[in-house]
């Protein structure tokens, strides 16, 4: 049994799956727009959507193919063993990781540049300067290097000391880190954005009234400078429990009426009341545990390494195999389940906004959000099942109108 051949075959299969998704996305341009969302785009805007959609699909396709070709070459021609000659397990792992993370940052940077600074710029979405873009890329690169190198070294330390018990201990550590990161999200978001309190007025009063009515204490309502990067609007809750911070993008305040913003928040509140973030946690933890199991199995199976040109076990390479080959094989199953769960949660959250009496405003807010961001109004049903975390705009409006 040659692990290299098996690995490359699996890699090719996951690549074909990515191509299928790309094809489904691209071909949705031929789907008829559902009746209840035809007023989102007029003739002019529909043409704009068509060309925007075509260009983003092309960029995604090039990125997918380039990623496949690069890793096929790296793995096929045994490039990684040549750049990691160290005898020390830690150094050898770090050499592989630094090489791969830097390569990912470069290819991801080029893709991000084309997406944001070229395509989004052309359609008026992009508000980043080249400097903001580069600084963002650098911050993300440093965070990924520190996290990945740190965690892989911790894994080596524990594995060399405890052997198979690592599986339990490290899964626990990873799950704790995962939950910690979501708890620390407000802190992380400050690395990228500035927050200011929402001034007193109609919007503040209405939001506070909605929350107190539902038994929530609002710690702070903050406005985030989303317009520094992008013209598209958004809003979210952050923090845990009954004391929450509301974050509104400044772009949301600029484009929507106070009632539409409150409607968006009544939806978010629906998520809060149903504890939807908490319900997603087990799936996220399961995913993390799977990655740990994949790395553990790869580290344990010593015969893998000579097949890929290594003299012995390389923990950095185990991470590469787990993230590039093993995870993409199982990921579609995870997304199938987790997306079905989140799509149901979206309907429930919309229903809550209707209960609060904001059904009509939610429909107009959703239409504005979709129209302003040139969303796909008629994605292929198979793509929605496989890939979409939210129901389509048409499906949501139909459900909201039934509930009203
Ligand atoms: Zn939602």
Boltz pocket constraint, residues with backbone or C-beta under 6 A from the ligand:
constraints:
  - pocket:
      binder: B
      contacts: [[A, 267], [A, 268], [A, 271], [A, 345], [A, 346], [A, 349]]
      max_distance: 6.0
